[in-house]
């Protein structure tokens, strides 16, 4: 089952030296990143509400998920959980 969060949930992310996520805090629990399955960037909406994000499809020991970093504000968000 997939759980999509709209709006996405703000999270705290522990980053690797290269800026990729190493772990994140969700519901008071630290989820370590087991594997980054894919990542991509989007940049759109420059003519209205600009959006620039870097998405990561991740595996943790308990679930798979999609998180992103808003590159305009530097905030991190949880978008989707696959369990």
N, C-alpha and C positions, 0 to 999 in steps of 0.2 A: 504494500500500500504506500502511496505517496502523499505527503502532507505539504501543501503549498501555503506559504505564509504571505498574505497580502494585507497590509504592507509587510515587507521583510522585517525581521526582528534584529535590532541592534545587538551585536555581540562584541566581546573583548577577544582579541586574537593575539596569540604569541607567535611572533614571526621568526623565521630562519634569517640568517645574515643576508640572504639574497632577496628578502621581502616576501617570500612565499609563506603560507601559514604552516606552523608546526603544531598548533593546537588552538582550541578556542573554548571559552566559557559559555555554557548553555544550561539554563535552569540550575545554576549553582554547581554544575559538574564540569570538570575539565575534560574535554574530548581531545585526545592526541590524534594527530593525523598519521594514519598508517600508510596511506598512499595518495598522491595526487594523480587522479586518473586522466584529467585533461584540464586545460585552462585556456581562456580566450578573453579578448578585450572587445568592448563595444564603445563607440562614440557616435552619438546621434543627437538630433534635436537642437543643433546650433541655432536654428531659426526661431525656436521657442524656448522651452525649458531644456537646457543642455544636459545630457547624460553622458558620463564617461565612467565606465566600470571595468574592473578585471574580475572575471568569474573563475571559480575553481570547483571542479567536481571532485569530491574527496571520498575516501573510505576511512572510517574510524574503526576501532575494535567492535563497536556496537551497531553502527549503521552507516549508510552512505548518505551524502548530502551535497548540496550546492550552496556555496557562500560566495559573497563578492565584496570587493573593496570599492567604495565610491571614490574615485580618483580626484574628484573636485573637493571633497570634504575630508578625505582620508579615513572615514568611518567604515567599519566592517559590518556586514549583515548576513543573516541566515535566511535563505530564500526557500529552500526545499529540503525535506528529509525523506529518504527512501528506506523503509524498514522491511 
